[in-house]
Amino acid sequence: MDAQNYKPFKEKFSLAERQKELEKQKSKYPNMIPVIVEINKKAKTVRVLEKQKFLVSKDVKLHEFQQTVRKKLDITNEADALFFFVGNKKIEKINRTMSEIYQESKDKDDGFLYITYSDQEVFGSI
């Protein structure tokens, strides 16, 4: 599937379904951060991840998680860019923990942290 045809998590599942899923994950894995990783529709060369839901340890740094996503996307060349965004802002400080990012940027309705990735800068920065 390409970026143009990707259906976002919030369109696939109702708010009630997402909230129920979050509660299930948080009760089962209280020390993990629930993250949804989705492709930006303007991405050109990266593919859609097979799996969008991740549970990430609270103390993992963003750059470590980014490496995990790079591996899942088969991006082996370090020169190939992969940008992460929360909302419409590029995440600049990659040494922050996932817990810090989650506390600042989790979805106010369902509680998931939504991260969008792209092979190009498409928004501003945070």
MARBA-3410 file (N, C-alpha, C, O; in Angstrom, 1 decimal):
126
0.8,-1.2,0.0,0.0,0.0,0.0,0.9,1.2,0.0,1.9,1.3,0.7 ~ 0.5,2.2,-0.8,1.3,3.5,-0.8,0.6,4.5,0.1,-0.5,4.3,0.7 ~ 1.4,5.6,0.3,0.9,6.7,1.2,-0.4,7.3,0.8,-1.2,7.6,1.7 ~ -0.7,7.4,-0.5,-1.9,8.0,-0.9,-3.2,7.2,-0.5,-4.2,7.8,-0.2 ~ -3.0,5.9,-0.4,-4.1,5.0,-0.1,-4.2,4.6,1.3,-5.1,3.8,1.7
-3.3,5.1,2.1,-3.3,4.7,3.5,-4.5,5.3,4.3,-4.8,6.5,4.1 ~ -5.1,4.5,5.1,-6.2,4.9,5.9,-5.8,5.1,7.4,-5.4,4.1,8.0 ~ -5.8,6.3,7.9,-5.3,6.6,9.3,-6.0,5.8,10.3,-7.2,5.4,10.2 ~ -5.3,5.5,11.4,-5.9,4.8,12.6,-7.2,5.4,13.1,-8.1,4.6,13.4 ~ -7.3,6.7,13.1,-8.5,7.4,13.6,-9.7,7.2,12.7,-10.8,7.3,13.1
-9.4,6.9,11.4,-10.5,6.6,10.4,-10.9,5.1,10.5,-12.0,4.8,10.2 ~ -9.9,4.3,10.8,-10.2,2.8,10.9,-11.0,2.5,12.1,-11.9,1.5,12.0 ~ -10.8,3.2,13.2,-11.5,2.8,14.5,-12.2,4.0,15.1,-11.7,5.1,15.0 ~ -13.3,3.8,15.7,-14.1,4.8,16.3,-13.3,5.3,17.6,-12.4,4.6,18.1 ~ -13.7,6.4,18.1,-13.1,6.9,19.3,-13.3,5.9,20.5,-12.4,5.7,21.2
-14.5,5.3,20.6,-14.8,4.4,21.7,-13.8,3.1,21.5,-13.3,2.6,22.5 ~ -13.6,2.7,20.3,-12.8,1.5,20.0,-11.3,1.9,20.4,-10.6,1.1,21.0 ~ -10.9,3.1,20.1,-9.5,3.5,20.4,-9.3,3.6,21.9,-8.3,3.2,22.4 ~ -10.3,4.2,22.6,-10.2,4.4,24.0,-10.2,3.0,24.7,-9.4,2.8,25.7 ~ -11.0,2.1,24.2,-11.0,0.7,24.8,-9.6,0.0,24.6,-9.1,-0.6,25.5
-9.1,0.2,23.4,-7.8,-0.4,23.1,-6.7,0.2,24.0,-5.8,-0.5,24.5 ~ -6.7,1.5,24.2,-5.7,2.2,25.0,-5.8,1.6,26.5,-4.8,1.3,27.1 ~ -7.0,1.5,27.0,-7.2,1.0,28.4,-6.7,-0.4,28.5,-6.0,-0.7,29.5 ~ -6.9,-1.2,27.5,-6.5,-2.6,27.5,-4.9,-2.6,27.5,-4.3,-3.4,28.3 ~ -4.3,-1.8,26.7,-2.8,-1.8,26.6,-2.2,-1.2,27.9,-1.2,-1.8,28.4
-2.8,-0.2,28.5,-2.3,0.5,29.7,-2.4,-0.5,30.9,-1.6,-0.5,31.8 ~ -3.5,-1.2,31.0,-3.7,-2.1,32.1,-2.7,-3.3,32.0,-2.2,-3.9,33.0 ~ -2.5,-3.8,30.8,-1.6,-4.9,30.5,-0.2,-4.5,30.6,0.7,-5.3,31.1 ~ 0.2,-3.4,30.1,1.6,-2.9,30.0,1.7,-1.5,30.6,1.8,-0.5,29.8 ~ 1.6,-1.3,31.9,1.5,0.0,32.5,2.8,0.9,32.3,2.7,2.1,32.4
3.9,0.3,32.1,5.2,1.0,31.9,5.5,1.3,30.5,6.7,1.6,30.2 ~ 4.6,1.1,29.6,4.9,1.3,28.2,4.0,2.4,27.6,3.0,2.8,28.2 ~ 4.6,3.1,26.6,3.9,4.2,25.9,3.2,3.6,24.7,3.8,3.0,23.8 ~ 1.9,3.9,24.6,1.1,3.4,23.4,1.3,4.5,22.2,0.9,5.6,22.4 ~ 1.9,4.0,21.2,2.3,4.9,20.0,1.6,4.4,18.7,1.7,3.2,18.5
1.1,5.3,18.0,0.6,5.0,16.6,1.5,5.7,15.7,1.7,6.9,15.7 ~ 2.2,4.9,14.8,3.1,5.5,13.8,2.5,5.4,12.4,2.2,4.3,11.9 ~ 2.3,6.5,11.8,1.6,6.5,10.5,2.4,7.3,9.4,3.2,8.2,9.8 ~ 2.3,6.9,8.2,3.0,7.6,7.1,2.3,8.9,6.8,1.1,9.0,6.9 ~ 3.1,9.9,6.4,2.5,11.2,5.9,2.1,11.0,4.5,2.8,10.4,3.7
0.9,11.4,4.1,0.4,11.2,2.7,1.3,11.8,1.7,1.2,11.5,0.5 ~ 2.2,12.8,2.0,3.1,13.4,1.1,4.4,12.7,0.9,5.2,13.1,0.1 ~ 4.6,11.6,1.7,5.9,10.9,1.6,6.0,10.3,0.2,5.1,9.9,-0.4 ~ 7.3,10.4,-0.3,7.5,9.9,-1.7,8.1,8.5,-1.8,7.6,7.7,-2.6 ~ 9.2,8.3,-1.0,9.9,7.0,-1.2,9.8,6.0,-0.1,10.1,4.8,-0.3
9.3,6.4,1.1,9.1,5.4,2.1,7.8,4.7,2.0,6.8,5.2,1.5 ~ 7.7,3.5,2.5,6.5,2.7,2.4,5.7,2.8,3.7,6.2,3.3,4.7 ~ 4.5,2.2,3.6,3.6,2.2,4.8,4.1,1.0,5.7,4.3,-0.1,5.2 ~ 4.2,1.3,7.0,4.5,0.2,7.9,3.4,-0.9,7.9,2.2,-0.6,7.8 ~ 3.8,-2.1,8.1,2.8,-3.2,8.2,2.0,-3.1,9.5,0.8,-3.4,9.5
2.7,-2.6,10.5,2.1,-2.5,11.8,2.2,-1.1,12.3,3.3,-0.5,12.2 ~ 1.1,-0.4,12.7,1.2,0.9,13.2,1.2,1.1,14.7,1.7,2.2,15.2 ~ 0.7,0.1,15.4,0.7,0.2,16.9,2.0,-0.3,17.5,2.5,-1.4,17.1 ~ 2.5,0.5,18.4,3.8,0.1,19.1,3.6,0.4,20.6,2.9,1.3,21.0 ~ 4.2,-0.5,21.4,4.3,-0.2,22.8,5.8,0.0,23.1,6.6,-0.8,22.8
6.1,1.2,23.6,7.5,1.6,23.7,7.8,1.9,25.2,7.0,2.6,25.9 ~ 8.9,1.4,25.7,9.4,1.7,27.0,9.5,3.2,27.3,9.9,3.9,26.4 ~ 9.1,3.6,28.5,9.0,5.0,28.8,10.4,5.7,28.7,10.5,6.9,28.4 ~ 11.5,5.0,29.0,12.8,5.6,29.0,13.5,5.5,27.7,14.7,6.0,27.6 ~ 12.9,4.9,26.6,13.5,4.9,25.3,13.6,6.3,24.7,12.6,7.1,24.8
14.7,6.6,24.2,14.9,8.0,23.5,14.3,7.9,22.2,14.2,6.9,21.5 ~ 13.8,9.1,21.7,13.2,9.1,20.4,14.1,8.6,19.3,13.6,7.9,18.4 ~ 15.4,8.9,19.3,16.3,8.5,18.3,16.4,6.9,18.3,16.6,6.3,17.2 ~ 16.3,6.3,19.4,16.3,4.8,19.5,15.0,4.3,18.8,15.1,3.3,18.1 ~ 13.9,4.9,19.1,12.7,4.4,18.5,12.7,4.7,17.0,12.2,3.8,16.3
13.2,5.8,16.6,13.3,6.1,15.2,14.2,5.0,14.5,13.8,4.6,13.4 ~ 15.2,4.5,15.1,16.0,3.4,14.6,15.2,2.1,14.4,15.3,1.4,13.4 ~ 14.3,1.9,15.3,13.4,0.7,15.2,12.5,0.8,14.0,12.4,-0.1,13.3 ~ 12.0,2.0,13.9,11.1,2.3,12.7,11.9,2.2,11.4,11.4,1.6,10.4 ~ 13.1,2.7,11.4,13.9,2.6,10.2,14.1,1.2,9.8,14.1,0.8,8.6
14.4,0.3,10.8,14.6,-1.1,10.5,13.4,-1.7,9.9,13.4,-2.5,8.9 ~ 12.2,-1.4,10.5,10.9,-2.0,10.0,10.6,-1.5,8.6,9.9,-2.2,7.8 ~ 11.1,-0.3,8.2,10.9,0.2,6.9,12.0,-0.2,5.9,12.0,0.2,4.8 ~ 13.0,-1.0,6.4,14.2,-1.4,5.6,15.0,-0.2,5.1,15.5,-0.3,4.0 ~ 15.1,0.8,5.9,15.9,2.0,5.6,17.3,1.7,6.2,17.5,1.9,7.4
18.2,1.2,5.4,19.6,0.8,6.0,20.6,1.9,5.8,21.6,2.0,6.5 ~ 20.4,2.7,4.8,21.4,3.8,4.5,21.1,5.0,5.4,20.1,5.6,5.4 ~ 22.1,5.3,6.2,22.0,6.4,7.2,21.8,7.7,6.5,21.2,8.7,7.1 ~ 22.2,7.8,5.3,22.0,9.1,4.5,20.5,9.3,4.1,20.1,10.4,3.8 ~ 19.7,8.3,4.1,18.3,8.4,3.8,17.6,9.0,5.0,17.6,8.5,6.1
16.9,10.1,4.7,16.2,10.8,5.8,14.9,10.2,6.2,14.2,9.6,5.3 ~ 14.6,10.2,7.5,13.3,9.8,8.0,12.9,10.8,9.1,13.6,10.9,10.1 ~ 11.9,11.6,8.8,11.5,12.7,9.7,10.3,12.2,10.5,9.4,11.5,10.0 ~ 10.2,12.5,11.8,9.1,12.2,12.7,8.4,13.5,13.0,9.0,14.6,13.3 ~ 7.1,13.5,13.0,6.2,14.6,13.3,5.2,14.3,14.4,4.7,13.1,14.4
4.9,15.2,15.2,3.7,15.1,16.1,2.8,16.3,15.8,3.3,17.4,15.8 ~ 1.6,16.0,15.5,0.7,17.0,15.0,1.3,17.5,13.6,1.6,16.6,12.8 ~ 1.5,18.7,13.5,2.1,19.2,12.2,3.5,19.8,12.5,4.0,20.6,11.7 ~ 4.2,19.3,13.5,5.5,19.8,13.9,6.5,18.7,13.8,6.3,17.6,14.4 ~ 7.7,19.0,13.2,8.8,18.0,13.2,9.4,18.0,14.6,9.6,19.0,15.2
9.7,16.8,15.0,10.3,16.6,16.3,11.8,16.8,16.2,12.5,16.0,15.5 ~ 12.4,17.9,16.7,13.8,18.2,16.5,14.7,17.6,17.6,15.8,17.1,17.3 ~ 14.2,17.5,18.8,15.0,17.1,20.0,14.9,15.6,20.1,14.0,15.0,20.8 ~ 15.7,14.8,19.4,15.6,13.4,19.3,16.2,12.7,20.5,16.1,11.4,20.6 ~ 16.8,13.4,21.5,17.4,12.8,22.7,16.3,12.8,23.8,16.6,12.3,24.9
15.1,13.3,23.5,14.1,13.2,24.5,13.5,11.8,24.7,13.6,11.0,23.7 ~ 13.0,11.5,25.9,12.4,10.2,26.1,11.0,10.1,25.5,10.4,11.2,25.3 ~ 10.6,8.9,25.2,9.2,8.8,24.7,8.2,9.2,25.7,7.1,9.7,25.4 ~ 8.6,9.0,27.0,7.7,9.5,28.0,7.5,11.0,28.0,6.3,11.5,28.2 ~ 8.5,11.8,27.8,8.4,13.2,27.7,7.6,13.6,26.5,6.7,14.5,26.7
7.8,13.0,25.4,7.0,13.3,24.2,5.5,13.0,24.4,4.6,13.7,24.0 ~ 5.3,11.8,25.0,4.0,11.3,25.3,3.2,12.3,26.2,2.1,12.7,25.9 ~ 3.8,12.8,27.3,3.2,13.7,28.2,2.8,15.0,27.6,1.8,15.6,27.9 ~ 3.6,15.5,26.6,3.4,16.7,26.0,2.4,16.6,24.8,1.7,17.5,24.5 ~ 2.4,15.4,24.1,1.7,15.4,22.8,0.7,14.3,22.6,0.2,14.1,21.5
0.4,13.5,23.7,-0.6,12.5,23.5,-1.9,13.1,23.1,-2.3,14.2,23.4 ~ -2.7,12.2,22.3,-4.0,12.7,21.8,-4.9,12.9,23.0,-5.1,12.1,23.9 ~ -5.6,14.1,23.0,-6.4,14.5,24.1,-7.7,13.6,24.2,-8.3,13.5,25.3 ~ -8.1,13.0,23.1,-9.4,12.2,23.1,-9.1,10.8,23.4,-9.8,10.2,24.3 ~ -8.2,10.1,22.7,-8.0,8.7,22.9,-6.8,8.3,23.7,-6.7,7.2,24.2
-5.8,9.2,24.0,-4.6,8.9,24.8,-3.5,8.3,24.1,-2.4,8.1,24.7 ~ -3.6,8.0,22.8,-2.4,7.5,22.1,-1.5,8.6,21.7,-1.9,9.8,21.6 ~ -0.2,8.3,21.5,0.7,9.2,20.9,0.8,8.9,19.4,1.1,7.8,19.0 ~ 0.5,9.9,18.6,0.5,9.8,17.2,1.7,10.4,16.6,2.0,11.6,16.8 ~ 2.5,9.6,15.9,3.7,10.0,15.3,3.6,9.8,13.8,3.2,8.7,13.4
3.8,10.8,13.0,3.8,10.7,11.5,5.2,10.7,11.0,6.0,11.4,11.6 ~ 5.5,9.9,10.0,6.9,9.8,9.5,6.8,10.2,8.0,5.8,9.9,7.3 ~ 7.9,10.7,7.5,8.0,11.0,6.1,9.5,11.1,5.7,10.4,11.2,6.5 ~ 9.7,10.9,4.4,11.1,11.0,3.9,11.5,12.5,3.5,12.6,12.7,3.0 ~ 10.6,13.4,3.8,10.8,14.8,3.5,10.2,15.7,4.6,9.2,15.3,5.2
10.8,16.9,4.8,10.2,17.8,5.8,8.9,18.4,5.1,9.0,19.0,4.1 ~ 7.8,18.2,5.8,6.5,18.7,5.2,5.8,19.7,6.1,4.8,20.3,5.7 ~ 6.3,19.8,7.3,5.7,20.8,8.3,6.8,21.6,8.9,7.9,21.6,8.4 ~ 6.4,22.3,10.0,7.4,23.1,10.8,8.1,22.2,11.8,8.1,21.0,11.7 ~ 8.7,22.8,12.8,9.5,22.1,13.8,9.1,22.4,15.2,8.5,23.5,15.5
9.3,21.4,16.1,9.2,21.7,17.6,10.4,21.3,18.3,10.5,21.4,19.5
END
